[in-house]
Amino acid sequence: AVPDFGFSAMENWGLITFRESAFLVPEDNNKSSSAKHTERVALVVAHELAHQWFGNLVTPRWWNDLWLKEGFATYMSYECLNFAEKKWRVFETFIQNELQKAFEKDSDKSSHPISFPVDHASDIRRIFDPISYSKGASIIRMMNSFLGGEAFKAGITRYLEKYQYDNAEQEDLWEILTAYGHEY
């Protein structure tokens, strides 16, 4: 944990740094940290751990597919917490926390497509927004629902295996998920 880190957290291959407030929860939960704060910290930790696969093991070919990295990390953080802490029922908050953010940003004049052409360095910072994170996660959740858990999991496993230590773009994901969707 870094006291004055500029972001909530930052993942790198083998090293994850966190702002103290995004990582530390006081031992006495009644003191200064609510259950909501504990859930938020857990989501941030799970998000950064998910980047070890989505972003580090498989990296988007170019910035225009940033949503593959951020959308998957966001979605998988909910999946992990849903598995580890069922009593938190985190998917009940997904609509409010992610889908609503995506709708709000998508209705704004400054919105952009989920896969956005990045031609200038100034475009990069602009795409770290609810479209890449929240809309990306919402689309991934829709794919899981549409394909069914078994086909989705098999397709994502194949995607990670095929593109490990390499770059991928959204067409690569669509191709694999389409094949697994037809197979299951």
N, C-alpha and C positions, 0 to 999 in steps of 0.2 A: 504494500500500500504506500502510495506517495502522497504526502500531505496536500500539496497544491497542484496536483496534476491537472492539466488543461481539459481533459476529457473525463468521462465517467470511467472509461477503461480503454486499454489498447492491447490488442493481441499481436503477438509476433510468434514465429515458430519457436516454441519452447520457453517463451517468456511472456507473461501477461502482467501488465501493470494496471493498478486501479487507483482512482482517487480514494482517499480514506473513507469518505462518506458513502462511496459506492460499493465498499467491500466489508467494512467493519460494522458489526452489530454489537451493542453493549450486552454483556452477560445478563444483566438484570433487564429483561424485556419491558418491565413496567416503568423503568426509569426514563429513558428518552427515545426508545425505539418501539414503534408500534408494530403490530403484526404485518401491516401493509408495507412498512419499511423493510422488514425482514424478507417479505416476498419480493420486493423490488431488488434488494441486494442479491437474492438467489437468482432472479431472472438475469441480472447483469452478469453474474458469475457464469451461469449456464450459457448465455449468449457468447461470452468470450471463449469458453471451452468449445462451443460448437464451431467457432472459427478455426480451430485446429484442423477440422475436416473441410469446412466450407470457407475457403479463403486461403488457407495455408496448404493443406493436402491437395486440393483442387482450387486453382486460382482463376478468376475470370480472365479471359484473353485480353480484354481491354476494359477501360472504365465504363463504357456504355452498358456493360452487363454487371455493374456493381450490385444490382439487386440480387443476383445469384448468391453472392457472399452474404450480404446483409439481410436479405429476406429469409434465407435458410437459417442463418444464425438466430434471427428473431423467432421464427417458427419453431425451430428445434429447442429453443430455451423453454417454450411453453410445453412441448412434448416431454422434455426431461423432467420438468417440475411436476407435470401431471402424473408422471410415472413415480417419481420419488416422494411426492407429498400429495397424495390423492385428496386429503382433507382440505387442501387449499382451493381445490377446484378452479385452477387458473384459467382453464378454457372458458369459464363463465365470464371472465373479464377480458378475454381476447377481443370481443366485439367492441367493447368500450375503449380498450387501450390501443388496439391496432387498427381495426377496420374503420372506426370512426375517424381516427387521425388520417387515414388514407383518403377517406371521402372528403374531409375538410380540405386537405392539401390539393386533391385532384380537382376540386371545384374552384380553386384559386386561379386567377389569370396567369400567375407565374408557374403553374404546374407544367409538367413535362411527361412524355411517355415513360413507361417503366424502363425500357431500353432506349436510352437517350444518346444521340451522337455526341461524342466528346472530341472536339477538335482543338480546343485551347485549354491551357492549364486552369484558367479561371472557371471553366465548366465543371472541373472535378469537385471543388468544394460545394458547388451548387447542388450536386446530386446526392450528397449525404443528407437526406431529408426523409420525411415520412413516405414518399413514393418508393424509394429503395428499400427502406426498412419495413414499414407497415403494410404498404400495398403488396410488396414482394412477399411478405409472410402470409398475407391474405390469399394471394394467388396460389401459393404453395399449399395452404390449407384446403383450398378448393380442389386442387389436383388430387390431394389425398382422399378427399371425400368422393370425388368423381370416379377415380380409379379403384378405390377400395384399399384398405390398409395393406393387404398382402401384395398386390401389384405395385403399389406406391413404394413400399419398403424394398421390394426386390429391384425395382427400377433405380431407386436412389443408391442402393448398394452397388449395382452395376455401374452407375454413373461415377461413383467414388473410386471404384476399382479401375475402370477404363481410363480415367483422367488423373489418377493419382500422380503427384509430382509433376503435373503438367497444367496446361491452361485449357479452359473450356468456354464455350459461349452458349447462349440460350438455345440455339438450334440443336446443339449436342444433347442438352437435357430433353428437349421436346422429342427428338428422335428415339431416345432410350425409353422415355415414359410412354410414347405411342406404342412401341413394340411390346412393352410389358402390359400395357392396357389391353392389347389384342390377345395376348397370350393367356391372361387370367380370366 
